[in-house]
Amino acid sequence: MESSQPSRASLSKELKELIFDAVNLKHLNPDEFSDATSLTTNGLELDSIDILEIVVAVEKKYQVTISDGDEGHRVFQTLGTIADFVETHRK
């Protein structure tokens, strides 16, 4: 792993902060949520517009690209699935 890339724990924390800022969840504490937390049902309860805002923020910050809707659906399920994708695809 390159030293310029954050550890998994750092990446998870950074992603939580990015997500919470992107969709204005400032009333929640990101530290209370794990990598297994769903972005939608029984989790953060985000809607499709929120998910789109997160997609844009993640693509911009980590220089990754979501190629289609199917990939987006797989990647943007939980905080952990986003971290897995970013670890694998960031430039």
C-alpha positions in Angstrom: 0.0 0.0 0.0 1.3 3.5 -0.8 2.0 5.6 2.2 -0.1 8.5 0.7 -3.2 6.4 1.0 -5.0 6.2 4.3 -5.4 3.0 6.3 -8.7 1.2 6.2 -9.7 2.8 9.6 -8.7 6.2 8.4 -10.5 5.7 5.1 -13.7 4.6 6.9 -13.6 7.7 9.2 -12.9 10.0 6.2 -15.7 8.5 4.2 -18.2 8.8 7.1 -17.3 12.5 7.4 -17.5 13.0 3.7 -20.9 11.3 3.5 -22.3 13.1 6.6 -21.2 16.4 5.2 -22.5 15.7 1.7 -26.0 15.0 2.8 -26.0 17.3 5.9 -26.3 14.7 8.7 -24.6 17.1 11.1 -27.2 16.2 13.7 -25.8 12.6 13.9 -22.4 11.4 15.2 -20.5 9.5 12.5 -18.6 7.6 15.2 -21.9 5.9 16.1 -22.1 4.1 12.8 -20.0 1.2 11.6 -19.0 -0.1 8.1 -22.0 -2.3 8.2 -24.4 0.6 8.5 -26.9 0.7 5.6 -27.2 3.9 3.7 -30.9 3.3 3.2 -33.3 1.0 5.0 -32.6 0.3 8.7 -29.6 2.6 8.6 -29.1 6.2 7.6 -32.5 6.1 5.7 -31.1 8.1 2.8 -33.1 8.7 -0.4 -32.0 8.5 -4.0 -31.1 12.2 -4.1 -28.9 11.8 -1.0 -27.2 8.7 -2.6 -26.5 10.7 -5.8 -24.9 13.5 -3.8 -22.7 10.9 -2.1 -21.7 9.3 -5.5 -20.6 12.7 -6.7 -18.7 13.5 -3.6 -16.9 10.1 -3.5 -16.1 10.2 -7.2 -14.6 13.7 -6.9 -12.6 13.2 -3.7 -11.2 9.7 -4.6 -11.0 10.0 -8.4 -13.1 6.9 -8.9 -15.9 6.3 -11.4 -19.1 4.4 -10.9 -19.6 2.9 -14.4 -23.4 2.2 -14.3 -26.5 1.9 -12.1 -25.8 -1.8 -11.3 -22.3 -1.0 -10.0 -23.7 2.0 -8.1 -26.3 -0.2 -6.4 -23.7 -2.7 -5.3 -21.2 -0.1 -4.1 -23.6 2.3 -2.3 -25.2 -0.2 0.1 -23.2 0.4 3.3 -20.4 2.5 4.5 -18.1 -0.6 4.2 -19.0 -1.3 0.6 -18.1 2.2 -0.4 -14.8 1.9 1.5 -14.1 -1.5 -0.3 -14.8 0.1 -3.7 -12.6 3.2 -3.0 -9.7 1.0 -1.7 -9.8 -1.1 -4.9 -10.4 1.7 -7.5 -8.8 4.9 -6.3 -6.0 6.4 -8.3 
